[in-house]
């Protein structure tokens, strides 16, 4: 029975995506050298060096999902950082409008500039140290809102949706930093090739 | 190294079992971030709730009420102190005091207080919108204003704020982040919980200095002494000038 063109195409695609390992002593994924004959999996990254095609592809898919997860964590960190910069800009704008353009009120202008500077500094700090910067940003935001509510209780209900969005961004940013730290280290450690001959001592 | 799943003996530095492919040792030790963050958050929100109550709810005039308000603050801090009793007690050790540092603190704290008083007075005069109430004025209805001012402005904050920020908060932060970050975050919290945007210029540096002392000498005493001298100096300057 002759194969249809669809079947031929599928087979060709499968053959193309097949993982072929020429040297079984070098890990296909992390390129670690010195894998033994008994090593079904790479001791450095866990790649099924002597496994079936399905196992190998499952490993690579799992890894891809982890990388996607890491990218998501980084996105939420970036969102939290952007929130810090947005808060800085909004406070500066508020200070200029309320303290200069509408009426001259130096106390409002100076306070707003200080608050804007705090958020901006935290935003810049989050580039190097996202965890402490986002955590501080979260607490600063909460306390400043409480401070505003003490001065004028009506501010509690003002921009409630924005407040929820900002707090959520901080919480997700914090979670992103927390979860990405270990995942990133794990992925980097897996990519790092090693000479496994040196580590064969049990 | 033995795999806990299949009991296969793997090379010493193996991350994964070469027989079953399972992870055999944790590449990075995970830290219980949530537990520490929760403790810091509880303290911050407890202090915020306290500040809201003090500002919103009319508790009544008179020095007994003011004393009770200060006592409530101390009780909140003491609750967190007893939760982490063993670790914070270690920070009360003061076996070999650094005499030259103590002399520097005794000299520089009042000088800094003079500078801060000058700046605060300047702000008060130039910006009518800022209604700065002196510490001493707050105790004018007390039977012995100076003694109560020293106790409630000098001793109380020096002990309880140091326990809260350089003790509880710093301890929790240092378990999940580096020392520098712990100093900065604890100083930020110390500053913002004073609920005064303008005072950031002097409270934040003070927080950084006391945080540095806490990190370097592993004791709260330098912070407590510095905090006490600074606060009492402020009260004395207010009595002399105002």
HADDOCK unambig.tbl for C-alpha pairs under 7 A between the chains (distance, minus, plus):
assign (segid A and resid 39 and name CA) (segid B and resid 18 and name CA) 4.83 0.50 0.50
assign (segid A and resid 39 and name CA) (segid B and resid 19 and name CA) 6.11 0.50 0.50
assign (segid A and resid 40 and name CA) (segid B and resid 18 and name CA) 5.58 0.50 0.50
assign (segid A and resid 40 and name CA) (segid B and resid 19 and name CA) 5.46 0.50 0.50
assign (segid A and resid 41 and name CA) (segid B and resid 17 and name CA) 6.89 0.50 0.50
assign (segid A and resid 41 and name CA) (segid B and resid 18 and name CA) 4.33 0.50 0.50
assign (segid A and resid 41 and name CA) (segid B and resid 19 and name CA) 6.07 0.50 0.50
assign (segid A and resid 41 and name CA) (segid B and resid 20 and name CA) 7.00 0.50 0.50
assign (segid A and resid 41 and name CA) (segid B and resid 21 and name CA) 5.33 0.50 0.50
assign (segid A and resid 42 and name CA) (segid B and resid 18 and name CA) 5.66 0.50 0.50
assign (segid A and resid 43 and name CA) (segid B and resid 14 and name CA) 4.88 0.50 0.50
assign (segid A and resid 43 and name CA) (segid B and resid 15 and name CA) 5.75 0.50 0.50
assign (segid A and resid 43 and name CA) (segid B and resid 16 and name CA) 4.65 0.50 0.50
assign (segid A and resid 43 and name CA) (segid B and resid 17 and name CA) 5.73 0.50 0.50
assign (segid A and resid 43 and name CA) (segid B and resid 18 and name CA) 5.01 0.50 0.50
assign (segid A and resid 44 and name CA) (segid B and resid 14 and name CA) 5.65 0.50 0.50
assign (segid A and resid 44 and name CA) (segid B and resid 15 and name CA) 5.25 0.50 0.50
assign (segid A and resid 44 and name CA) (segid B and resid 16 and name CA) 6.06 0.50 0.50
assign (segid A and resid 45 and name CA) (segid B and resid 15 and name CA) 6.81 0.50 0.50
assign (segid A and resid 45 and name CA) (segid B and resid 16 and name CA) 6.47 0.50 0.50
assign (segid A and resid 46 and name CA) (segid B and resid 16 and name CA) 5.18 0.50 0.50
assign (segid A and resid 46 and name CA) (segid B and resid 21 and name CA) 5.22 0.50 0.50
assign (segid A and resid 106 and name CA) (segid B and resid 127 and name CA) 6.84 0.50 0.50
assign (segid A and resid 107 and name CA) (segid B and resid 127 and name CA) 6.45 0.50 0.50
assign (segid A and resid 107 and name CA) (segid B and resid 129 and name CA) 6.26 0.50 0.50
assign (segid A and resid 107 and name CA) (segid B and resid 130 and name CA) 6.78 0.50 0.50
assign (segid A and resid 111 and name CA) (segid B and resid 197 and name CA) 6.08 0.50 0.50
assign (segid A and resid 111 and name CA) (segid B and resid 198 and name CA) 6.59 0.50 0.50
assign (segid A and resid 132 and name CA) (segid B and resid 181 and name CA) 6.15 0.50 0.50
assign (segid A and resid 132 and name CA) (segid B and resid 185 and name CA) 6.62 0.50 0.50
assign (segid A and resid 136 and name CA) (segid B and resid 185 and name CA) 6.05 0.50 0.50
assign (segid A and resid 140 and name CA) (segid B and resid 192 and name CA) 6.68 0.50 0.50
assign (segid A and resid 143 and name CA) (segid B and resid 192 and name CA) 6.71 0.50 0.50
assign (segid A and resid 147 and name CA) (segid B and resid 195 and name CA) 6.32 0.50 0.50
assign (segid A and resid 150 and name CA) (segid B and resid 52 and name CA) 6.87 0.50 0.50
assign (segid A and resid 150 and name CA) (segid B and resid 55 and name CA) 6.80 0.50 0.50
assign (segid A and resid 182 and name CA) (segid B and resid 28 and name CA) 6.22 0.50 0.50
assign (segid A and resid 186 and name CA) (segid B and resid 27 and name CA) 6.32 0.50 0.50
assign (segid A and resid 199 and name CA) (segid B and resid 11 and name CA) 5.47 0.50 0.50
assign (segid A and resid 199 and name CA) (segid B and resid 12 and name CA) 5.90 0.50 0.50
assign (segid A and resid 199 and name CA) (segid B and resid 13 and name CA) 5.82 0.50 0.50
assign (segid A and resid 200 and name CA) (segid B and resid 11 and name CA) 4.53 0.50 0.50
assign (segid A and resid 200 and name CA) (segid B and resid 12 and name CA) 6.83 0.50 0.50
assign (segid A and resid 201 and name CA) (segid B and resid 11 and name CA) 5.28 0.50 0.50
assign (segid A and resid 201 and name CA) (segid B and resid 12 and name CA) 5.96 0.50 0.50
assign (segid A and resid 202 and name CA) (segid B and resid 1 and name CA) 5.97 0.50 0.50
assign (segid A and resid 202 and name CA) (segid B and resid 9 and name CA) 6.66 0.50 0.50
assign (segid A and resid 202 and name CA) (segid B and resid 10 and name CA) 5.91 0.50 0.50
assign (segid A and resid 202 and name CA) (segid B and resid 11 and name CA) 4.47 0.50 0.50
assign (segid A and resid 202 and name CA) (segid B and resid 12 and name CA) 5.11 0.50 0.50
